[in-house]
Amino acid sequence: MTVTARTFAIAGLVVGATGIGVLWAAGVEFPIAVPPGMIILLAGALFVALAPWRWSPVVGALLGLFVAVGFLISPTGVDNLLGRHGADVATGQAIQLVGVLTALVAGALATRAARRVPQRHRSERLGVPR
């Protein structure tokens, strides 16, 4: 099995969701019972893994970018990472950040690589001679 940038994008989204789970377990409060970011990242990982389109890894990159920007503009993001709210919160924040940055970079690389592969004509994909 070949490990591709798409695989890394999927793994990054799952790791990011795991980091949110660690934050949740550490007592960080979220607006609803289950952290929405965790659900969104896992749904994105499923989409990138199962969608047949060449452009689908860009979803992983965009989700990674969205969460990374959210971290930067959050009033507690940097404090969480620096351990000001406890070691368990810092661990969860670090896991989340590593995951989403991996998804951002790998998703962009996978999308770029997919653009280089020539698309087969529709009739070829269906097994019909041209």
C-alpha positions in Angstrom: 0.0 0.0 0.0 1.3 3.4 -0.9 1.0 6.2 1.6 -0.1 9.3 -0.2 -0.6 12.9 0.7 -4.4 12.1 0.6 -3.8 9.5 3.4 -1.9 12.1 5.4 -4.7 14.6 5.0 -7.2 12.0 6.3 -5.0 11.1 9.2 -4.4 14.8 10.0 -8.2 15.3 10.3 -8.6 12.3 12.5 -5.7 13.4 14.7 -7.2 16.9 14.9 -10.5 15.4 16.0 -8.7 13.3 18.6 -7.1 16.5 20.0 -10.5 18.1 20.3 -11.6 14.9 22.1 -8.7 15.3 24.5 -9.6 18.9 25.1 -13.2 17.8 25.8 -12.1 15.1 28.2 -9.8 17.7 29.9 -12.8 19.8 30.8 -12.8 22.4 28.1 -16.4 23.6 27.6 -18.0 23.5 24.2 -21.2 25.2 23.1 -23.1 21.8 22.8 -22.8 18.4 24.4 -20.5 17.0 21.7 -17.8 19.3 20.3 -18.9 20.3 16.8 -15.3 20.6 15.6 -14.7 16.9 16.3 -17.8 15.9 14.3 -16.8 18.3 11.4 -13.3 17.0 11.2 -14.4 13.3 11.3 -17.0 14.0 8.6 -14.3 15.7 6.5 -12.0 12.8 6.9 -14.7 10.4 5.7 -15.4 12.7 2.8 -11.8 12.9 1.7 -11.4 9.2 2.1 -14.5 8.2 0.2 -15.2 10.9 -2.4 -14.1 9.9 -5.9 -13.3 13.4 -7.2 -9.8 14.6 -7.7 -10.5 17.8 -5.9 -11.8 16.2 -2.7 -8.5 16.5 -0.7 -8.9 20.3 -0.8 -11.7 19.8 1.7 -9.1 18.4 4.2 -6.9 21.4 3.5 -9.7 23.9 4.0 -10.9 22.3 7.2 -7.3 22.3 8.5 -7.0 26.0 7.6 -10.3 26.8 9.2 -9.4 25.2 12.5 -5.8 26.6 12.5 -7.1 30.1 11.9 -9.7 29.5 14.7 -6.9 28.6 17.0 -5.0 31.8 16.2 -8.0 34.1 16.7 -9.3 32.3 19.8 -8.7 34.2 23.0 -7.7 30.9 24.7 -5.9 29.0 21.9 -2.3 30.1 22.7 -2.9 30.0 26.5 -4.2 26.4 26.0 -1.1 25.4 24.1 1.3 27.0 26.6 -0.3 25.0 29.4 -1.9 27.9 31.3 -5.0 25.8 31.7 -3.3 22.6 32.6 -1.0 20.0 31.0 -4.0 17.9 29.7 -5.4 20.9 27.9 -2.0 21.7 26.4 -1.6 18.1 25.2 -5.1 18.2 23.6 -4.4 21.6 22.0 -1.0 20.4 20.6 -2.5 17.2 19.2 -5.3 19.2 17.5 -2.9 21.7 16.1 -0.5 19.0 14.7 -3.4 17.2 13.1 -5.0 20.2 11.4 -1.7 21.6 10.2 -0.9 18.1 8.7 -4.3 18.1 7.1 -3.7 21.6 5.7 -0.4 20.8 4.1 -1.2 17.2 3.0 -4.6 18.2 1.6 -3.0 21.0 -0.5 -0.2 18.6 -1.7 -2.8 15.9 -2.6 -4.9 18.4 -4.5 -1.9 19.7 -6.4 -0.8 16.1 -7.2 -4.3 15.2 -8.4 -4.3 18.2 -10.8 -1.2 16.8 -12.5 -2.8 13.4 -13.3 -4.6 13.6 -16.6 -8.3 12.9 -16.2 -9.5 10.0 -18.3 -12.3 10.6 -20.7 -15.8 9.7 -19.3 -16.2 6.9 -22.0 -12.9 5.3 -20.8 -14.0 5.3 -17.2 -17.2 3.5 -18.2 -15.3 1.0 -20.3 -16.7 2.2 -23.7 -14.2 2.6 -26.5 -13.9 6.1 -28.0 
